[in-house]
Amino acid sequence: MKVRFRDISRGIVEARASLEIVSGIIINEITIIKKGDNIEVELPQKSFRDKDGKIHFVDLVTFESEQKRIVWCMEVKDEYIKWREKNKPVLVYKN
């Protein structure tokens, strides 16, 4: 699995990931979120408004079972932790 991360560091969003699942096929906008000490992986979604005004969300990446989704997200999370150990965040303070 080839994963590339971009550092965001805005609010609870830590980074965004682009993942190459097969040669030439890339999934963008996988979001790494940090809530307290917990790191979560959020998959991209499409939202649309229905005629009656309700907002619906559709997952762009689907899995055949919840276990496969959990394992896949854990692999992305592990790759992020390895990447973060190599690439420490740069903090810029302005006076």
Summary of the structure (lengths in Angstrom):
residues: 95
radius of gyration: 15.6
end to end distance: 41.9
largest distance: 51.5
contacts: 205
relative contact order: 0.19
helix: 22%
strand: 47%
